[in-house]
């Protein structure tokens, strides 16, 4: 059976590159009732092999928590119900990648500046209000144990199409994509995600 039988809609990311040593990142929002899946990409790599990482938040209560209070536009503190951790169970810390569901059902991505018990201070102010009970997902950083890895072979174009390469473990959750882009520059021609009914 074709994967298209399960697909509700697609989300495409177009061409992007960065200078050497600057990561090529993409924020992939979740969608209520749908599971995110990476179904294709096209990635020319320079003379050094790279790795494309697709981060998810894992399954711990601390990395899959909820907002314990409303958070208004322009504030930088997000209060949560569970002791916030990265996917490896370590207390969330400066630099951790975080996403939270905002009013209207969309997702906003940010990074952690600091933690005080259940209060997460963010590096950037909240742009769209967060309601009490909203989903909060903590990805940590690369290497925190909740990621899919795809090798990008040196000096070739790595291409996949029309296949489920990986998917978010939980329905509705977002994903975060990163290529550290070290040593020899690489180029993201496209990434294609699907929201699937499965």
Secondary structure, 3 states (H helix, E strand, C coil): CCHHHHEEEEEEECCECCCCCCCEEEEECCECCEEEEEEEEEEECCCCCEEEEEECCCCCCCCEEEECCCECCCCCEEEECCCCECCCCCECCCCCEEEEECCCCCEEEEEEEEEECCEEEECCCCCCCECCCCEEEEEECCCCCCEEEEEECCCCEEEECCCCCEECCCCCCCEEEEECCCCCCCEEEEEEEEEECC
